[in-house]
Amino acid sequence: MRVLLVEDDRILSATICKLLEKERITADPVYNGNDGLDWALSSDYDAIILDVMLPGMDGFSVLRKLRNEKVPTPVLMLTARTELEDRLTGLDSGADYYLSKPFESAELISCLHAITRRGTRAPMMSLHYGDITLEQKDGKLKNTENTQEVKLGAKEYQLMELFLRNPAQILVKETIQERIWGLESDAEYNNLEVYVSFLRKKLSFIGSRMKIKATRGVGYALEEEK
């Protein structure tokens, strides 16, 4: 599952991202309403977690614009404001659920699964390309031809999910860095090289024909070896 997280409190945003990562949910964090709207309109998400009080454009305005553009993605709104009028405004604007801060981690995950189950489409629980399948439920990478499988760590899972959502496409290093480690991460590029190396070894372990190929100075692509 891939979600867009629009939350201007960077500490809370980082906490939520870590929580989602443990559940093998990939989160793209942005920190203002304008970026939230742009990312929601330009990418395909299973759900959006949207704060109400945002710089640039408030969450209610973002949500109304999304619904006006016929974006059906389920939206979970977060707010420190608990007044009934605010909750009704959120729901009337097209929110699927309204969660007040502070909230319990389990409650957030439960609400997220609930709104994706009843959305217009089911969240993507598995991804396929060539002879491999990535399963969210157990975090395993499987070879569909010989039934070999291997468990992936959280960052390995996120990286493989990104490759499988963009098969045979070169993903530039900056894009991968941003999606996996976040916009404000100080992670070095050698971290990416280490995790690519891990995935290559695991693809080899399960006997897959899929290879992660490097384009020097540009990035990586998941391709089928002919």
PyMOL commands that set and color helices and strands:
alter all, ss='L'
color gray80, all
select helices_A, chain A and resi 10-22+33-42+59-68+84-92+105-117+154-165+173-181+189-205
alter helices_A, ss='H'
color red, helices_A
select strands_A, chain A and resi 2-6+26-30+47-51+75-79+97-100+126-129+132-135+140-143+149-151+171-172+210-215+219-224
alter strands_A, ss='S'
color yellow, strands_A
deselect
rebuild
show_as cartoon
